[in-house]
Amino acid sequence: MIDVVVLSQSECHFCELAEQVLQRVARDYPLAVRHIALASEEGQALASRHGVMFAPGILLAGRLFSYGRPSERRLRRHLDRQFSARVSQAETPHHAVEVSEPPSMPEMGR
């Protein structure tokens, strides 16, 4: 599940677009979307921390993805990369690391 935080405000056309984009994308990806008012104390703290200049600010897994007009294509590309990386990591066999003795020194003549 990917945590998505949307920093939004009322009467914001781009915020409405972000909601529509996230609803469509959530059909294909496991998103847990939470909305926070940009004007709230929590919203202001998140916006300041992540450099959100104006609504909507979209954070994916705690990192800034975008602010302003949302791009569904960019979001899908980003999620595709995230999921392909996760799948390839999951498919890569994890082998135990073998600890070997250091090479022995050749014996010198006695």
SETI-186289 format. One line per field, with one value per residue: residue number from 0; residue in one letter; x, y, z of N, C-alpha, C in turn. Coordinates in pm, whole numbers. Example, Ala and Ser with C-alpha at 12.3 -4.5 7.8 and 13.67 -1.06 7.14 Angstrom:
seq [0	1]
type [A	S]
n.X [1319	1285]
n.Y [-569	-225]
n.Z [780	708]
ca.X [1230	1367]
ca.Y [-450	-106]
ca.Z [780	714]
c.X [1320	1290]
c.Y [-330	3]
c.Z [780	787]
END
This chain:
seq [0	1	2	3	4	5	6	7	8	9	10	11	12	13	14	15	16	17	18	19	20	21	22	23	24	25	26	27	28	29	30	31	32	33	34	35	36	37	38	39	40	41	42	43	44	45	46	47	48	49	50	51	52	53	54	55	56	57	58	59	60	61	62	63	64	65	66	67	68	69	70	71	72	73	74	75	76	77	78	79	80	81	82	83	84	85	86	87	88	89	90	91	92	93	94	95	96	97	98	99	100	101	102	103	104	105	106	107	108	109]
type [M	I	D	V	V	V	L	S	Q	S	E	C	H	F	C	E	L	A	E	Q	V	L	Q	R	V	A	R	D	Y	P	L	A	V	R	H	I	A	L	A	S	E	E	G	Q	A	L	A	S	R	H	G	V	M	F	A	P	G	I	L	L	A	G	R	L	F	S	Y	G	R	P	S	E	R	R	L	R	R	H	L	D	R	Q	F	S	A	R	V	S	Q	A	E	T	P	H	H	A	V	E	V	S	E	P	P	S	M	P	E	M	G	R]
n.X [85	58	116	-55	-62	-264	-240	-469	-710	-1015	-1237	-1062	-956	-751	-716	-950	-909	-686	-802	-971	-781	-635	-835	-880	-624	-599	-744	-572	-343	-232	-337	-341	-515	-501	-646	-544	-604	-454	-435	-441	-273	-114	-107	28	275	364	369	564	789	822	836	608	448	195	-150	-280	-76	105	205	394	439	557	721	773	582	446	320	49	-103	-203	-46	-156	-29	243	233	151	373	572	476	480	757	829	691	797	1057	1023	919	1131	1321	1199	1198	1462	1692	1786	2086	2265	2536	2852	3104	3441	3753	4046	4288	4545	4880	5163	5377	5688	6022	6166]
n.Y [-118	217	513	812	1155	1432	1768	2005	2261	2450	2534	2493	2428	2265	2094	1946	1819	1667	1488	1345	1229	1070	891	749	637	482	259	93	77	14	244	447	705	1018	1318	1643	1958	2234	2475	2402	2338	2105	2072	2306	2262	2030	2128	2326	2173	2011	2180	2267	2482	2569	2461	2170	1984	1690	1411	1122	829	974	1156	1443	1457	1619	1953	2180	2174	1846	1563	1290	1107	1138	1058	788	686	721	551	308	274	252	18	-172	-176	-278	-532	-649	-655	-830	-1060	-1118	-1350	-1397	-1462	-1640	-1498	-1620	-1685	-1701	-1855	-1656	-1654	-1897	-1845	-1927	-2183	-2113	-2222	-2445]
n.Z [0	-85	75	37	61	35	14	41	-51	-8	-280	-499	-806	-916	-703	-708	-953	-883	-702	-875	-1049	-868	-788	-1026	-1070	-843	-903	-1027	-873	-538	-337	-48	35	190	293	374	505	361	494	759	1075	1065	788	705	826	692	428	449	524	297	81	-58	-264	-339	-341	-511	-290	-332	-165	-178	-11	197	66	-139	-427	-615	-674	-735	-1062	-1121	-1280	-1440	-1608	-1542	-1273	-1299	-1442	-1249	-1043	-1182	-1214	-944	-867	-1046	-961	-704	-763	-906	-704	-528	-679	-709	-606	-271	-141	104	273	250	477	453	531	563	300	335	433	243	358	490	426	662]
ca.X [0	134	51	-62	-118	-298	-258	-566	-787	-1147	-1247	-934	-982	-647	-741	-1055	-844	-601	-891	-1015	-664	-605	-940	-855	-499	-620	-801	-461	-235	-284	-313	-415	-515	-546	-652	-516	-623	-328	-438	-433	-139	-42	-87	133	402	404	401	693	892	842	847	484	425	50	-232	-265	54	87	318	387	525	629	810	701	569	415	220	-15	-180	-153	-29	-183	74	365	207	155	512	642	432	532	898	833	647	890	1174	984	904	1262	1387	1134	1232	1605	1716	1877	2173	2338	2675	2940	3227	3546	3878	4140	4382	4660	5009	5247	5474	5827	6113	6203]
ca.Y [0	341	624	935	1268	1543	1895	2071	2372	2461	2612	2474	2345	2162	1996	1859	1736	1570	1385	1261	1153	967	789	664	564	386	136	11	72	15	374	487	850	1098	1461	1735	2098	2307	2583	2349	2338	1991	2101	2407	2200	1943	2213	2390	2069	1951	2282	2280	2626	2591	2339	2062	1919	1545	1340	977	760	1073	1240	1530	1413	1736	2050	2244	2088	1709	1493	1147	1032	1141	976	647	650	711	429	195	256	205	-122	-260	-191	-368	-667	-704	-685	-948	-1175	-1144	-1441	-1348	-1572	-1619	-1460	-1720	-1630	-1800	-1827	-1584	-1750	-1926	-1802	-2044	-2206	-2084	-2332	-2452]
ca.Z [0	-94	145	-40	134	-53	84	-45	4	-69	-403	-569	-923	-926	-595	-761	-1054	-812	-648	-988	-1094	-769	-793	-1143	-1051	-735	-960	-1076	-775	-400	-276	73	18	304	260	484	463	353	592	895	1134	1007	646	694	863	581	312	476	524	164	-22	-135	-283	-344	-348	-415	-274	-327	-108	-195	86	275	-15	-231	-566	-696	-627	-849	-1153	-1119	-1408	-1425	-1680	-1460	-1155	-1340	-1473	-1121	-976	-1260	-1176	-805	-860	-1117	-873	-595	-817	-937	-577	-472	-761	-699	-493	-167	-102	229	252	310	532	432	600	477	238	422	381	216	465	454	458	803]
c.X [89	55	61	-127	-142	-321	-347	-633	-921	-1141	-1116	-957	-878	-661	-848	-997	-758	-686	-935	-901	-635	-710	-917	-730	-514	-687	-691	-348	-295	-249	-400	-407	-573	-540	-628	-533	-489	-321	-427	-289	-54	-10	24	270	453	445	538	807	925	849	725	451	276	-20	-258	-120	29	217	295	488	614	723	727	701	543	330	169	-90	-123	-144	-49	-74	203	349	214	297	592	606	479	677	909	798	741	1016	1142	975	1041	1340	1329	1173	1379	1630	1815	1958	2241	2482	2761	3067	3333	3669	3967	4238	4503	4787	5091	5352	5613	5912	6154	6345]
c.Y [124	452	750	1041	1379	1665	1980	2188	2380	2553	2612	2377	2234	2056	1897	1766	1629	1455	1289	1172	1039	857	694	577	456	257	38	-7	79	146	391	639	918	1245	1543	1876	2170	2416	2534	2354	2226	2016	2202	2349	2111	2024	2278	2289	2020	2053	2294	2429	2661	2458	2298	2016	1770	1483	1191	914	860	1163	1322	1470	1535	1835	2124	2143	1946	1649	1344	1065	1026	1052	828	601	630	581	304	167	201	57	-214	-279	-287	-512	-726	-735	-812	-1074	-1211	-1236	-1379	-1467	-1538	-1583	-1563	-1651	-1738	-1758	-1746	-1684	-1772	-1881	-1928	-2059	-2180	-2205	-2330	-2469]
c.Z [0	-26	61	49	33	35	-5	26	-69	-191	-482	-685	-936	-818	-640	-867	-988	-757	-759	-1036	-996	-766	-910	-1121	-944	-783	-1000	-976	-635	-329	-151	77	142	264	385	430	470	460	736	945	1075	861	624	725	750	459	330	466	383	50	-112	-142	-286	-364	-492	-409	-261	-277	-126	-100	160	199	-113	-371	-654	-617	-749	-934	-1156	-1260	-1385	-1492	-1598	-1335	-1190	-1373	-1344	-1050	-1050	-1223	-1034	-798	-934	-1034	-760	-643	-845	-810	-518	-549	-752	-581	-396	-118	29	194	324	358	516	510	507	416	329	351	350	326	411	492	603	822]
END
